[in-house]
Amino acid sequence: MLEIPCPFCGPRPEVEFRCGGEADIRRPADPDRCSDRAWTDYLWNRTNPKGVHRERWWHVHGCRRWFVVSRHTVSDTILAVSDSGQTAQPQETAADG
């Protein structure tokens, strides 16, 4: 099981959280003037990279706060965690030695 280091509560098991998807999706400035293709991209299309990815997580069974996790999608190694409004800061992981 993945252990997620909540920036507010500390390390907790993955079952306490819900993933909110890609962290850096920006809503179009004027949705009424947005093309159907651009609106579809905003709503549904994600990068799904193989490698480091920034995701939003919600600690639903804890502090109930949102935060951002930088996670390697192949190894599930968590590289950084931050409050939603801040830049992610590297966290020491077991992989760091």
C-alpha positions as CSV (number, residue, x, y, z in Angstrom):
1,M,0.0,0.0,0.0
2,L,1.2,3.5,-0.8
3,E,2.0,5.7,2.1
4,I,1.2,9.4,1.5
5,P,2.9,12.1,3.6
6,C,0.1,14.6,4.2
7,P,1.7,18.0,4.8
8,F,-0.8,18.6,7.7
9,C,-1.1,15.1,9.3
10,G,2.1,13.3,8.4
11,P,2.5,9.9,6.7
12,R,-0.9,8.1,6.3
13,P,-2.0,5.0,4.3
14,E,-3.4,5.6,0.8
15,V,-6.9,4.4,1.8
16,E,-7.4,7.7,3.7
17,F,-7.1,9.8,0.5
18,R,-8.8,10.4,-2.8
19,C,-6.8,11.4,-5.9
20,G,-8.1,14.6,-7.6
21,G,-6.1,14.1,-10.8
22,E,-3.5,16.3,-12.5
23,A,-2.5,19.3,-10.4
24,D,-1.8,22.0,-13.0
25,I,-5.0,22.0,-15.1
26,R,-6.0,25.6,-15.7
27,R,-9.7,26.5,-16.4
28,P,-10.1,28.5,-19.6
29,A,-10.3,32.3,-18.9
30,D,-13.6,32.7,-20.8
31,P,-15.4,29.4,-21.1
32,D,-18.3,31.0,-23.1
33,R,-15.8,31.9,-25.9
34,C,-13.8,28.6,-25.7
35,S,-14.0,26.2,-28.6
36,D,-15.6,22.8,-28.1
37,R,-12.3,21.2,-28.7
38,A,-10.5,23.4,-26.0
39,W,-13.4,22.8,-23.5
40,T,-13.2,19.0,-24.1
41,D,-9.4,19.2,-23.6
42,Y,-9.9,21.0,-20.3
43,L,-12.6,18.6,-19.0
44,W,-11.3,15.2,-20.2
45,N,-7.8,15.1,-21.7
46,R,-4.8,14.6,-19.4
47,T,-1.1,14.1,-20.0
48,N,-0.8,10.7,-18.2
49,P,3.0,10.7,-18.3
50,K,5.4,7.9,-17.6
51,G,7.6,9.6,-15.0
52,V,7.2,12.4,-12.5
53,H,3.6,13.8,-12.3
54,R,2.0,16.4,-10.1
55,E,-1.4,15.3,-8.6
56,R,-4.0,16.8,-6.3
57,W,-4.9,14.7,-3.3
58,W,-7.7,15.1,-0.7
59,H,-7.2,13.7,2.8
60,V,-10.9,12.7,3.0
61,H,-10.5,10.5,6.2
62,G,-8.1,12.9,8.0
63,C,-7.8,16.7,7.9
64,R,-10.0,16.9,4.8
65,R,-7.6,19.3,3.1
66,W,-6.3,19.3,-0.5
67,F,-2.6,19.2,-1.3
68,V,-0.2,18.5,-4.2
69,V,2.0,15.4,-4.6
70,S,4.8,15.0,-7.1
71,R,4.9,11.2,-7.7
72,H,6.8,9.0,-10.1
73,T,4.1,7.1,-12.0
74,V,6.2,4.0,-12.6
75,S,7.7,3.4,-9.1
76,D,5.0,5.3,-7.1
77,T,7.8,7.0,-5.3
78,I,6.6,10.3,-3.8
79,L,9.2,13.0,-4.5
80,A,7.6,16.1,-3.0
81,V,4.5,17.2,-1.2
82,S,3.0,20.7,-0.7
83,D,0.0,22.6,0.4
84,S,-2.2,23.3,-2.7
85,G,-1.2,26.9,-2.9
86,Q,2.6,26.4,-2.6
87,T,5.4,25.0,-4.7
88,A,6.1,21.3,-3.8
89,Q,9.2,20.9,-1.6
90,P,11.1,17.6,-1.8
91,Q,10.4,15.2,1.1
92,E,12.9,12.6,2.2
93,T,11.7,9.1,1.1
94,A,12.9,5.6,1.8
95,A,14.4,5.6,-1.7
96,D,16.6,8.5,-0.7
97,G,18.6,6.1,1.5
